[in-house]
Amino acid sequence: MTEPLGEDLTRLAALHGVAVSFRPSPDRTVTASAAAVTRALAALGVDAGTPEATRAALAARERELAGRLLPPTVVRWSGGDGPDALADLPEGTRLLIETEQGETRASLAQLPPGVHTVTATAPDGRTARAHLVVAPPRLPTPTGRSYGLLVQLYSLLSGRSWGMGDLGDLAELAGWAGRALGAGFVQVNPLHAAVPGAPTDPSPYRPSSRRFPDPVHLRIEDVPEFAYVTDPERLRGLRERAARLRETVLGKGALIDRDAVWELKREALELIAAVPLGPGRRAAYCDFLAREGQSLEDHATWCALAEVHGSDWHRWPQGLRDPRSADTARARLELMDRVDLHSRLAWLTDTQLTAAQRTAREAGMPLGIVHDLAVGVHPGGADAWAQQDHLAAGMSVGAPPDAFNARGQDWGLPPWRPDRLAESGYAPYRRLLRALFRYAGALRIDHVMGLFRLWWVPQGEPPTEGTYVRYDAEAMLALLVLEASRAGAVVIGEDLGTVEPGVREALRERGVLGTSVLWFERDWDGDGRPLAPDAWRADCLATATTHDLPSTAARLTGEHVELRDRLDLLNRPVEEERAEAAADTGEWLDLLSRLDLLQGTGGGADTSSEEAEIQAVHRFLLRTPARMIGVWLPDAVGDRRPQNLPGTWDQYPNWRLPVADAEGRPVTLEELAASSRLHALMEVLREER
């Protein structure tokens, strides 16, 4: 039985944004445990361990709020009314605003977009300083409709890859898709830096750093210094080993081995890094170092220390666990060569990412590369080490129990502290967004609901013992809109699953697109049947599937049920699962037939029934008003296998499969470009457009 929450604890939690209950469905309310609420408060620096401590903390918080002139961060939307926090200041309060551009003003009128500083001086002598975020009211709506390809980059191997897809492959794919297919974008998985060490966690959604990309994605031959390596024989040997590694994946059925790829690339990059930079390249590198500043120094230092002490900073010598300690400063000097190497790798990767986006735009893509922002970082990685002051110690992000997972979920990612974010003017969040928007035509935000609230799970407890903690969604959204508008980029929120009321409306108001997946779009407020195309929302990216779901071919044939049955992942008898899956698919095929979308498929007389149905699914997506239509690249060649099967760890090769055809044979980028099946599907989209 859940321990009842006292009135003092309930009030204290509310004042710190900690929820004491949640609603998994409109007709059901679940009360959080007192232990979960108490531990969430403790992670925010609030002692509620005893009734006496709770009363003292409550009194202190109420005094703080009563005497506070301004919250640490306030938001003003351009063209709108001033922030309530400023409007509620005592009459006669004077304002002094220092703009991001270095100007000093005494009025809110006509402030330029940016993150400014406002100082308020009340008539009674009290003063307060706050960060003032001024943002455009919304992001511009994408002009016209575009369609594009969705792919996990590691899975896309070409004849030049070193065992997994790389940024050279991404540029080739974008250039070809833009010119030959008329595609408007290519969406990829997060390319964030992974935690090193064998075996590396292959999931791109649990990175060491979201701030910097992973050099494993580098195309070695595209680094200019590659041509001047002083030991070409050694480099030739590495390339021969890379070719054998590629062949084991493409020709012998081996899984993608990220660790083996990195071992070869690391050795090659150390040879390349020994080549002196020319004056122009040196100047560009120095500009990068100056622009990235402390963030890059921290990241490169962590990488260098991890080579010596292991990849979990919690196990390092005590003095090195603090990025600002004297021990860390001394270690940085001792490891300066390695720190410089990792800084240079970050620069090279940033350069190739920028080049890929440039290639996409030159190929006529209105958006280009759509990058993916993971919801958090690995607790032992670089960001968690460098940003300790901004992370909630002893907590992990997850999801509460729901109809699909009765035990809830724990993703093992430490959450940001909303109070520390606000105090800093959201500095780490701003730096993260700016870095990604430098080479992204659009940004997909995984679990976009996290801008509003996150489910915090105390370490050592099951996910059921968590509770929601609220963030300042207005500030998070304002900064997202500000940085995206500066970059001229589109933002897509992954808003699948249980979504708090009002979230989708708030995102839409600010111009953030949602995500709609065909199989989930039903009339849930009516008869539950598949949603007619004209009833879909326009402000979304519409797709048939995602990296976490079965491929369209597998869903149409029911093979996704058989796979889960073989892995003992079903919660009901397999016959019931088969019947439900068949009924679900049958309802959709019936709708496609009634809309006459199964007719006139582009594959000719040899087009299979399955291929025709996949084409019809995408014809349906084009009937919706969705502004973006995404084609899961493996769907274009009939791949049966999901890239990730949630609920599995070592039972299934998550994040390690190359794109393959209907028979499971890996398909190279060059073969994709020549695939008649792919061209037939893409011709459907081109004709409908």
C-alpha positions in Angstrom: 0.0 0.0 0.0 1.4 3.5 -1.0 2.4 5.6 2.0 0.1 8.6 2.1 1.5 12.0 1.3 1.2 14.7 4.0 0.0 18.1 3.2 3.4 19.7 3.9 5.1 17.3 1.5 2.5 17.8 -1.1 2.8 21.6 -1.0 6.6 21.5 -0.9 6.6 19.2 -4.0 4.3 21.5 -5.9 6.6 24.5 -5.2 9.5 22.6 -6.7 7.7 21.2 -9.7 7.6 17.6 -8.4 4.3 15.8 -9.2 2.5 13.9 -6.4 0.3 12.0 -8.9 -0.1 11.3 -12.6 -2.8 10.2 -15.0 -1.8 7.3 -17.2 -5.3 7.6 -18.8 -8.0 10.2 -18.7 -10.1 8.1 -16.3 -7.3 7.1 -13.9 -5.1 8.9 -11.4 -2.1 7.3 -9.7 -0.6 8.8 -6.5 3.2 8.8 -6.3 4.9 7.3 -3.3 6.2 9.5 -0.5 9.6 7.9 -1.0 9.7 8.8 -4.8 8.7 12.4 -4.1 11.2 12.7 -1.2 14.1 11.4 -3.3 13.2 13.6 -6.3 13.2 16.6 -3.9 16.6 15.5 -2.5 18.0 15.4 -6.0 16.9 19.1 -6.3 18.8 19.9 -3.1 15.7 19.9 -0.9 15.6 17.9 2.4 12.2 16.4 3.0 13.5 13.3 4.9 11.6 14.0 8.1 8.4 15.9 8.9 10.5 18.6 10.6 12.8 18.9 7.6 9.8 19.1 5.3 8.2 21.9 7.3 11.5 23.8 7.4 12.1 23.4 3.6 8.5 24.5 2.9 8.8 27.6 5.1 12.1 28.5 3.4 10.7 28.0 -0.1 7.7 30.1 0.7 9.9 32.9 2.1 12.1 32.7 -1.0 9.2 33.0 -3.5 7.5 35.8 -1.5 10.6 37.9 -1.4 11.7 37.2 -5.0 11.4 40.0 -7.5 12.1 37.8 -10.6 12.6 34.2 -11.4 16.0 33.3 -12.7 14.9 33.1 -16.4 11.9 35.0 -18.0 10.6 34.7 -21.5 9.3 37.3 -23.9 7.8 36.3 -27.3 8.4 39.0 -29.9 5.3 40.9 -30.7 3.5 39.7 -27.7 2.8 41.1 -24.2 5.7 41.3 -21.7 6.4 38.4 -19.4 4.0 38.1 -16.5 7.0 38.1 -14.2 7.9 41.6 -15.3 4.3 42.8 -15.4 3.9 41.8 -11.8 6.8 43.8 -10.5 6.0 46.6 -8.0 4.9 49.9 -9.5 7.8 52.1 -10.0 10.3 49.3 -10.5 13.2 50.3 -12.9 14.5 48.0 -15.5 18.0 47.9 -17.0 18.5 45.5 -19.9 21.9 44.4 -21.2 21.3 42.8 -24.6 23.2 39.9 -26.0 24.5 42.3 -28.6 26.1 44.5 -25.9 23.6 47.3 -25.8 22.0 48.8 -22.7 18.3 49.6 -22.6 15.8 50.8 -20.1 12.7 49.4 -21.9 11.4 46.1 -23.3 10.3 47.7 -26.5 11.8 46.4 -29.7 14.3 44.1 -28.1 16.2 42.0 -30.6 15.9 38.2 -30.3 18.5 36.7 -28.0 19.3 35.9 -24.4 19.7 39.2 -22.5 20.1 40.1 -18.9 17.5 42.2 -17.1 18.1 44.0 -13.8 15.0 45.1 -11.8 15.3 47.7 -9.0 12.2 48.0 -6.9 11.2 51.3 -5.1 12.1 49.6 -1.7 15.7 49.1 -2.9 15.4 45.4 -3.7 17.2 44.3 -6.8 17.1 41.2 -9.0 18.9 40.0 -12.1 17.4 37.5 -14.5 18.1 36.0 -17.9 15.6 37.4 -20.5 14.9 35.2 -23.4 13.4 37.0 -26.4 12.2 34.6 -29.1 10.2 34.8 -32.3 6.5 33.8 -31.6 6.9 30.7 -33.7 9.0 28.9 -36.3 8.0 29.5 -39.9 5.9 26.7 -41.4 7.9 24.7 -44.0 7.0 25.9 -47.5 5.4 23.3 -49.6 5.5 19.6 -48.9 8.6 17.4 -49.0 9.3 13.7 -48.8 12.5 12.1 -47.8 14.3 9.0 -46.5 14.8 7.8 -43.0 17.8 5.7 -42.3 20.1 4.6 -39.5 23.5 5.8 -40.8 25.6 2.9 -39.4 23.3 0.4 -41.4 24.0 2.1 -44.8 27.2 0.6 -46.1 28.7 1.5 -49.5 31.7 0.0 -51.3 33.9 2.5 -49.5 32.7 2.1 -45.9 34.9 0.7 -43.3 32.4 -1.8 -41.9 29.6 0.6 -41.1 28.0 3.6 -42.8 29.8 6.9 -42.5 29.5 10.6 -43.3 30.8 10.1 -46.8 27.9 7.6 -47.3 25.5 10.2 -45.9 26.7 12.8 -48.3 26.5 10.4 -51.2 22.9 9.4 -50.2 21.8 13.0 -49.8 23.3 14.1 -53.1 21.7 11.1 -55.0 18.3 11.3 -53.3 18.1 15.0 -53.9 19.0 14.9 -57.5 17.7 11.6 -58.7 14.7 11.1 -56.5 13.6 14.7 -55.8 13.8 14.0 -52.0 13.7 17.0 -49.7 15.5 15.5 -46.7 17.4 12.5 -45.2 16.8 11.8 -41.6 19.4 9.9 -39.6 19.8 8.5 -36.1 21.7 10.5 -33.4 25.3 10.8 -34.4 26.4 11.8 -30.8 29.7 10.6 -29.4 29.4 7.1 -27.9 31.0 5.9 -24.6 34.3 4.3 -25.6 35.4 0.8 -24.6 34.7 -2.7 -25.8 31.9 -3.6 -26.1 30.5 -0.1 -26.8 26.8 0.3 -26.2 25.6 0.2 -29.8 22.5 2.3 -29.0 22.7 5.8 -30.5 20.3 7.0 -27.8 22.6 6.5 -24.8 25.6 8.6 -25.8 28.6 9.9 -23.9 28.0 13.4 -25.3 25.1 15.0 -27.2 27.3 18.1 -27.6 29.9 16.6 -29.9 29.5 14.0 -32.7 31.3 10.6 -32.8 34.5 10.4 -35.0 33.6 6.8 -35.8 31.4 8.3 -38.5 34.3 10.0 -40.3 35.1 9.1 -43.9 38.9 8.6 -43.4 39.8 9.2 -47.1 38.0 12.6 -47.0 40.2 14.1 -44.4 42.6 16.4 -46.4 45.7 15.3 -44.4 45.0 11.7 -45.4 47.0 12.2 -48.6 50.1 13.3 -46.7 50.5 10.5 -44.2 54.2 9.7 -43.8 53.6 5.9 -43.5 51.4 5.1 -46.5 52.1 1.3 -46.2 50.6 1.2 -42.7 47.6 3.2 -43.9 47.2 0.8 -46.8 47.2 -2.1 -44.5 44.4 -0.5 -42.4 42.3 0.0 -45.5 42.8 -3.6 -46.5 41.6 -4.7 -43.1 38.7 -2.3 -43.4 37.7 -3.9 -46.7 37.7 -7.3 -45.1 35.6 -6.0 -42.3 33.1 -4.5 -44.8 33.0 -7.8 -46.7 32.2 -9.8 -43.6 29.1 -7.6 -43.1 28.0 -7.4 -46.8 29.0 -10.8 -48.0 29.2 -13.2 -45.0 26.3 -12.2 -42.8 28.3 -10.7 -39.9 26.8 -8.0 -37.7 28.1 -4.5 -37.8 31.0 -4.3 -35.3 31.3 -0.7 -34.2 34.3 -1.5 -32.0 36.3 -3.1 -34.8 35.5 -0.2 -37.1 36.7 2.3 -34.4 39.9 0.4 -33.7 40.9 0.7 -37.4 39.8 4.3 -37.7 41.4 5.3 -34.5 44.8 4.0 -35.7 44.3 5.7 -39.1 43.3 9.0 -37.5 46.4 9.0 -35.2 48.5 8.7 -38.4 46.6 11.5 -40.0 46.8 13.7 -36.9 50.6 13.5 -37.1 50.5 15.4 -40.4 51.0 19.2 -39.7 48.1 21.3 -40.7 48.6 23.9 -43.4 48.1 27.6 -42.5 44.5 27.7 -43.7 43.6 24.5 -42.0 45.4 25.5 -38.8 43.4 28.8 -38.8 40.1 26.9 -39.3 41.0 24.6 -36.4 41.9 27.5 -34.1 38.6 29.1 -34.9 36.8 25.9 -34.0 38.8 25.7 -30.7 37.9 29.3 -29.9 34.2 28.9 -30.8 33.8 25.7 -28.7 35.8 26.9 -25.7 35.3 25.2 -22.4 32.8 22.7 -23.7 35.3 21.2 -26.2 38.1 21.3 -23.6 36.0 19.3 -21.2 34.9 16.8 -23.8 38.5 16.2 -25.1 39.8 16.0 -21.5 37.2 13.4 -20.6 38.2 11.4 -23.7 41.9 11.5 -22.8 41.2 10.6 -19.1 38.9 7.7 -20.2 41.8 6.2 -22.2 43.8 6.0 -18.9 41.2 5.4 -16.2 38.2 3.8 -18.1 35.0 5.2 -19.4 33.0 5.6 -16.2 34.2 8.7 -14.4 32.6 7.6 -11.1 35.5 5.1 -10.9 38.3 7.5 -11.5 40.6 8.7 -8.8 38.7 11.1 -6.5 40.5 14.3 -7.7 39.7 13.6 -11.4 35.9 13.3 -10.8 35.6 17.1 -10.7 36.3 18.7 -14.1 37.4 21.9 -12.3 39.8 20.4 -9.8 43.5 21.0 -9.6 44.1 17.3 -10.2 42.1 17.5 -13.5 44.0 20.6 -14.6 47.4 18.8 -14.0 46.2 15.7 -15.8 45.0 17.8 -18.7 48.5 19.3 -19.1 50.1 15.8 -18.8 47.8 14.5 -21.5 47.8 17.5 -23.7 48.7 15.6 -26.9 45.7 13.3 -26.4 43.4 16.2 -25.5 44.5 17.9 -28.7 43.9 14.7 -30.7 40.3 14.4 -29.4 39.7 18.1 -30.1 40.9 17.7 -33.6 38.7 14.6 -34.1 35.7 16.7 -33.0 36.6 19.4 -35.5 37.1 16.9 -38.4 33.7 15.3 -37.6 32.0 18.7 -37.4 33.6 19.6 -40.8 32.3 16.5 -42.5 28.8 16.9 -41.0 28.7 20.5 -42.4 29.9 19.2 -45.8 27.1 16.6 -45.9 24.5 19.3 -45.2 26.1 21.5 -47.9 25.9 18.6 -50.4 22.3 18.0 -49.5 21.3 21.6 -50.1 23.3 21.8 -53.3 21.4 18.7 -54.5 18.2 20.7 -54.2 16.9 19.5 -50.9 15.0 22.3 -49.1 15.8 20.8 -45.7 18.8 18.5 -46.2 20.0 16.4 -43.3 17.5 15.9 -40.4 19.5 15.1 -37.3 18.2 13.4 -34.1 18.6 14.6 -30.6 18.6 11.9 -28.0 16.7 12.5 -24.7 19.8 12.2 -22.5 23.3 11.0 -22.0 25.1 8.0 -20.4 25.7 8.6 -16.7 29.4 7.7 -17.0 30.1 9.7 -20.1 31.6 13.1 -21.0 28.5 15.3 -20.6 27.6 13.7 -17.3 31.1 14.5 -16.0 31.3 18.0 -17.4 27.8 19.0 -16.5 27.5 17.5 -13.0 26.1 20.8 -11.6 23.2 20.6 -14.0 22.3 17.0 -13.6 20.1 15.4 -10.9 22.4 13.0 -9.0 20.9 9.6 -8.1 18.1 9.9 -10.7 17.4 8.3 -14.1 14.9 9.2 -16.8 12.2 6.7 -17.8 8.5 6.2 -18.3 5.7 5.2 -15.9 3.7 2.0 -16.3 1.2 2.1 -19.2 -1.0 -0.2 -21.3 2.1 -1.3 -23.2 4.6 -1.8 -20.4 3.1 -2.6 -17.0 6.5 -2.3 -15.3 7.4 1.1 -16.7 10.8 1.9 -18.2 14.2 3.1 -16.9 16.4 4.5 -19.7 19.5 4.9 -17.5 19.9 8.6 -18.4 20.5 11.3 -15.7 18.0 14.2 -16.1 18.8 17.8 -16.1 17.9 19.8 -13.0 15.3 22.4 -14.0 16.4 24.7 -11.2 20.0 24.7 -12.3 19.1 25.1 -15.9 17.0 28.2 -15.1 19.7 29.7 -12.9 22.2 29.4 -15.8 19.9 30.8 -18.4 19.8 27.3 -19.8 23.4 27.7 -20.9 24.1 23.9 -21.6 20.8 23.5 -23.5 21.6 26.6 -25.6 25.1 25.4 -26.4 23.7 22.0 -27.4 21.1 23.4 -29.7 23.5 25.8 -31.4 26.0 23.0 -32.1 23.4 20.8 -33.7 21.8 23.5 -35.8 25.1 24.4 -37.4 24.8 21.3 -39.6 21.1 20.4 -39.4 18.5 21.5 -41.8 16.0 20.1 -39.3 16.2 18.6 -35.9 14.1 15.7 -34.6 13.8 15.8 -30.8 13.4 12.3 -29.3 10.6 12.2 -26.6 9.8 15.9 -27.1 7.5 15.7 -24.0 10.7 16.0 -22.0 10.6 19.7 -22.6 7.6 19.8 -20.3 8.2 17.0 -17.8 10.3 13.9 -17.3 9.7 10.7 -15.3 12.4 10.6 -12.6 13.3 7.1 -11.3 15.5 6.9 -8.1 18.5 4.7 -8.7 18.1 1.3 -7.3 14.3 1.4 -7.5 12.0 0.0 -10.2 10.4 2.5 -12.7 7.1 2.1 -10.9 8.7 4.1 -8.0 9.2 7.2 -10.0 7.4 10.5 -10.3 7.2 13.3 -12.8 9.3 16.5 -12.4 8.3 19.6 -14.4 10.5 21.8 -16.5 9.8 25.4 -17.6 8.4 24.4 -21.0 8.0 28.1 -22.0 11.7 28.7 -21.6 12.7 25.4 -23.2 10.4 26.1 -26.2 11.5 29.7 -26.5 15.2 28.8 -26.7 14.4 26.0 -29.2 12.5 28.4 -31.4 15.2 31.1 -31.0 18.1 28.8 -32.0 16.2 27.1 -34.8 15.0 30.4 -36.3 18.6 31.7 -36.2 19.7 28.6 -38.2 16.7 28.6 -40.5 15.9 25.1 -39.4 12.7 23.0 -38.9 12.0 21.2 -35.6 10.2 17.9 -35.4 9.0 16.6 -32.0 8.7 12.8 -31.5 5.4 12.9 -29.6 4.3 9.3 -29.9 2.8 7.4 -27.0 1.2 9.0 -23.8 1.2 12.7 -24.2 0.2 15.1 -21.4 -2.9 17.3 -22.4 -1.9 20.6 -23.9 1.6 19.5 -25.0 0.8 19.0 -28.7 -1.1 22.2 -28.8 1.8 24.2 -27.3 4.2 22.7 -29.7 2.0 23.4 -32.7 1.5 27.0 -31.5 5.3 27.5 -31.7 5.7 25.8 -35.1 7.2 22.5 -33.9 6.0 19.6 -36.1 4.8 16.4 -34.6 5.3 12.8 -35.6 2.5 10.6 -36.9 3.0 6.9 -37.6 0.4 5.2 -39.8 -0.4 2.2 -37.6 -1.0 4.4 -34.5 -3.4 6.9 -36.3 -6.9 5.7 -35.4 -10.0 7.5 -34.3 -9.4 6.9 -30.6 -12.2 9.3 -29.6 -14.7 7.6 -31.9 -14.9 4.0 -33.2 -11.2 3.3 -33.0 -10.9 2.5 -36.7 -8.1 3.7 -38.9 -8.1 7.5 -39.3 -9.1 8.8 -42.7 -6.3 10.7 -44.4 -8.1 14.0 -44.4 -8.5 13.8 -40.6 -4.7 13.7 -40.0 -2.9 16.8 -38.7 -0.9 18.8 -41.2 1.9 19.9 -38.9 3.8 16.6 -38.7 6.2 14.2 -40.3 4.1 11.2 -41.4 5.7 7.8 -41.7 4.8 4.1 -42.0 7.3 3.0 -39.4 10.3 4.0 -37.3 13.6 2.4 -36.1 11.8 1.0 -33.0 8.9 -0.6 -34.9 8.5 -3.5 -37.4 9.2 -2.8 -41.0 6.2 -2.3 -43.2 6.8 -5.7 -44.9 7.0 -7.5 -41.6 3.8 -5.8 -40.3 1.9 -6.6 -43.5 2.9 -10.3 -43.4 2.7 -10.7 -39.6 6.3 -11.6 -39.3 6.8 -9.2 -36.5 4.6 -11.4 -34.3 6.6 -14.5 -35.2 9.9 -12.7 -34.3 8.6 -11.7 -30.9 7.3 -15.2 -30.3 10.7 -16.8 -31.1 12.3 -14.4 -28.6 9.6 -15.2 -25.9 8.5 -11.5 -25.8 4.8 -12.0 -26.0 2.6 -11.5 -23.0 -0.3 -13.5 -24.5 -0.7 -16.7 -26.5 0.8 -16.4 -29.9 -2.6 -17.2 -31.5 -4.2 -14.1 -29.9 -1.3 -11.9 -31.0 -1.5 -13.2 -34.6 -5.3 -12.6 -34.7 -5.0 -9.1 -33.3 -2.2 -8.2 -35.7 -4.0 -9.7 -38.7 -7.2 -7.8 -37.8 -5.2 -4.5 -37.4 -3.5 -4.9 -40.8 -6.8 -6.0 -42.4 -8.5 -2.9 -41.3 -5.8 -0.7 -42.9 -5.8 -2.8 -46.1 -9.5 -2.5 -46.3 -9.3 1.3 -46.0 -6.5 1.4 -48.7 -8.7 -0.6 -51.0 -11.8 1.6 -50.4 -9.7 4.6 -51.3 -8.5 2.8 -54.4 -4.9 3.1 -53.4 -4.1 -0.5 -54.2 -4.6 0.2 -57.9 -2.1 1.4 -60.4 1.0 0.6 -58.4 4.3 1.7 -60.0 6.0 -1.7 -60.1 4.5 -3.1 -63.3 3.3 -6.6 -63.9 6.0 -8.1 -61.8 5.1 -6.1 -58.7 4.3 -8.4 -55.8 1.2 -8.1 -53.6 3.4 -7.1 -50.7 5.3 -4.5 -52.8 2.0 -3.1 -54.0 0.7 -2.8 -50.5 3.8 -0.9 -49.4 3.3 1.5 -52.3 -0.3 1.9 -51.3 0.6 2.7 -47.7 2.8 5.5 -49.0 0.1 6.7 -51.4 -2.1 6.9 -48.3 0.5 9.1 -46.5 0.4 11.4 -49.5 -3.4 11.7 -49.2 -2.9 13.2 -45.7 -2.1 16.9 -45.2 1.2 16.1 -43.5 3.9 18.6 -44.4 6.7 16.0 -44.4 6.4 12.4 -45.6 9.2 10.0 -44.5 10.1 6.7 -46.2 11.9 4.2 -44.0 14.8 3.3 -46.3 14.7 -0.5 -45.5 11.0 -0.4 -46.5 12.1 0.6 -50.0 13.9 -2.8 -50.5 11.6 -5.0 -48.5 13.7 -5.5 -45.4 11.9 -7.6 -42.8 14.0 -6.9 -39.7 13.6 -4.0 -37.2 16.7 -2.1 -36.4 15.8 -2.1 -32.7 13.5 -4.4 -30.9 12.5 -2.8 -27.6 12.5 -5.1 -24.6 15.6 -7.0 -25.8 19.3 -6.7 -25.0 21.4 -9.6 -26.2 18.5 -11.7 -27.6 18.4 -9.5 -30.7 21.2 -7.7 -32.6 19.8 -4.2 -32.0 21.6 -1.3 -33.8 23.9 -3.7 -35.6 22.1 -4.8 -38.8 22.9 -3.5 -42.3 20.0 -2.5 -44.6 18.9 -5.8 -46.4 16.4 -6.9 -49.0 13.4 -9.2 -48.6 15.7 -12.2 -48.4 17.9 -10.7 -45.7 20.8 -10.1 -48.1 22.6 -6.8 -47.2 22.2 -4.1 -49.8 24.9 -1.5 -50.4 24.3 2.1 -51.2 25.3 1.5 -54.8 22.7 -1.3 -55.0 20.1 0.8 -53.4 20.7 3.5 -56.1 20.1 0.9 -58.8 17.1 -0.9 -57.1 14.0 -1.1 -59.3 11.9 -1.7 -56.2 13.2 1.5 -54.5 12.7 3.5 -57.7 9.1 2.2 -58.1 8.2 3.3 -54.6 9.8 6.7 -54.9 8.1 7.2 -58.3 4.8 6.8 -56.5 5.8 9.8 -54.3 7.0 11.8 -57.2 3.9 11.3 -59.2 1.6 12.1 -56.3 3.5 15.3 -55.5 
